[in-house]
Amino acid sequence: MSDVISNLTWRYATKKYDPSKVVTQDKVDLILEAIRLTATSSGLQPYEVLVVTNPALREQIKPHAWNQSQITDSSHLLVFAAWDNYTAERINQMFDLTNEIRGFKNEGWENYRAMLLNTYPQRDAETNFQHAARQAYIGLGSALIAAAELKVDSTPIEGFDPAKVDEILNLKQKGLRSVVLMPLGYRADEGDWLVNLTKVRRSREQFVTEIN
């Protein structure tokens, strides 16, 4: 069994963290870098990640996340927040950054920019947000895998009130909307009902269809 499969078999959605155990900054940085390097549609990276360690803010978030202890007992709380809309400014910013870093302009790339500018800003904001949110979920997948590779426990959490989290973290002012939460830390020695249960997934035959 490869290391990546072994580590993914090891990981689970941790239900109880040991608040005394802290994830080292170098490991947090590696997980964040894995997210940053993740693919997104058209390379726009239409989301951001907030790393919340402030205890008071996490206590404020907790009641709006079904009082889940992972919010406050984990070492770090990652908040994936997607753009609330695609605007010409945001699209141009990413295309300009690409040209700056690569040191040249490409006609095909500029034509692609024009196509996006003629398409995305004309759509309604909710459609654009939902598209951006799907990109954030790709990043979440990378984060889960990276954490498992580092033997850091994690929990993807959708059970929260996004509007309340947005308010607590002032996301509206930044043009962002919270999508999913991901606590990072280390599982507690006792009190986690899921930790010793066998991982259950559908068989490959039920899950994968090969079309030749």
N, C-alpha and C positions, 0 to 999 in steps of 0.2 A: 504493500500500500504506500503510495507516495505521501510525502510529508503534508502536502496541501489537503489531501483527502483525510488523512489522519487528524489533522487539526480541525477540519470542518466537522468531522465526526465528534471530536472532543467538545466543540462549542455548543452552547445551548442558550436559550433566552433566560439569562440569570434572573431569578426571582428575589434573591436576598444577597445583598453585598455586605462585605466586612468593611465598615466605615473606617477602621483603623489602618487599612491597607491602601496605599496611594500608588497610582501608576506613575512611573518616573517620566519626566518631561521628554526624554529622548524617545520613549515609546509613544507618547502622545503625538509628538512631532512626526514620527514615522506614519502613524495612522492618518494624520491630517494630510501628509504629503501624498499618501495613496489616494485620498479623496481628491486632492487638487489635480493629480495626474489622470484622473478618470475621464473617459470619453463623455462628451455631451453633443447633442445635436448641433451641427454646424460650428462646433467648437466655441459656442457662446458662453459656456459656464454660467447659466442663468440662475445660480443660487449661491448662497454663502453658508458658511458653517460658523456658528457661535459656540465658543467653549466657555461654559458657565461653571465656575468654581465658587462663586460668591454664595455663602451659605444662606444669607437673607433672601436673595433672589430665588434660590432653589426652594426655600420654604414657601415663598409666595406662589411658585409654580405648582407645588405638590397638590394642593386641594383641587386644582383644575386639571389634574392628571389622575383622578380616581384615588388620590392619596397613596399612590404607589411608592413604597419605601425606596425603590431604586433611584428615584429623583434626588433624594437627599443623602442616601447612604453610599452611593457610588463615589468614585474618586473624581470623575469629571462628567459633566453632562453636555453632550453635543446636541445642538439644535440646528437642524437643516432647514434653512429658510430660502424659499424661492422668490424670484422676482415677481412682483405683483402684476407686471405687464411687460411686453416687449416694446421698447421705444426706439426711435431712430438714433437717439443719443447712445443708448446702450449697445445697439448693434454696431454703430460706427466705432465706438470705443474699442470693442474687441477686434474689429477688422483693422483699425489703425494700429493697435498693439501688435497684431500679427505682422503687419508691414514693417513696423519699427524693429521688431526682434529679428525678422528674416533679412532686413536690409534692402528689400526691393518690393515693387508692386508687380502683381501678376494679373494679366488681363482677364483670365478666366475667373480668378478669385474676385476681382472687382465686379465682374458681371454677376457673380454669385451674391455679392453684397447688395447690388442693385435689386436683384430678385427678392432677397429677404426684405429689403426696405419697402418694396412694393407689395409685400404680402403680410408680414407679421404685424406692423403697426396698424394696419387696417382692420385686423380682427378684434373682436371684443376682448376686454381685459380678462374675463374669466377663462375664456378659451386659451389665452396666452399663459395665464397662471397655471392652468392644469398641465400644459405642455412643459413649462419650466419645472413644475413639481415632479414630473416623471423623470426629468434629468437628475433631480436631487436623489431620487430612489436608486439610480444607477450608482451614485456616489455612496449611498448607504450600503449597497452590496459590497463595494470595494472596502469600505470601513469594517464591515463584519469579517471579511476574509483577512484583512490586514491585522485586525485585533486577534483573530484566532491564530494567525502565524506567530504572533508575539506572546501567545498564551495569556492574553488579556481578556477578561470576560466582558460581555456586552449584552445589551437588551434593546432591540428595536421596539419603539413604543409609538403607536398611533392613538392610543387611548388618552387623549387630552383635548382640551378646548383651545383650538388654535387662536381664536380671537382674544382670549384671556392672556395666552402666552405672548401674543403679539403686543398686547398692551403693556405687559410687565417688562418686556425687553425693548420697548419703543421701536418695534419693527416697521410700523406703518410709516413713520417719518423717514425711514431708510428705503421705502419702496419695496419692502419684503413681507412675506407671509410665511409663518412657520408651517412645516410640512410633516416632519417626523422627528422624534427625539431618540437619542442613543446614549444611555449611560455607559460609562466605562469604569472598570474596577476589578475587584477580585471577589469571587464567591465566598460566602460565609461558610464556616465549618458545619454549622447547624442551622436548621430552620428553613431550608430551601426544599420545597416539596418536589421540585422537578429534577434536581441535580442527579439523582441516582436512577432515574427512570430511563428505560431504553429509548433511544431516538427512533421515532417512527416516521418513515417516508414511504411513499408508494414505490413499488418495484420499478426498475428501469423499463421493463416490458410494458408496464401500465403508464409510465411517464413519458417515454421517448418513442416517437414514431419516425422510423427511417424511411425516406422516400427516395428510391434509387431510379 
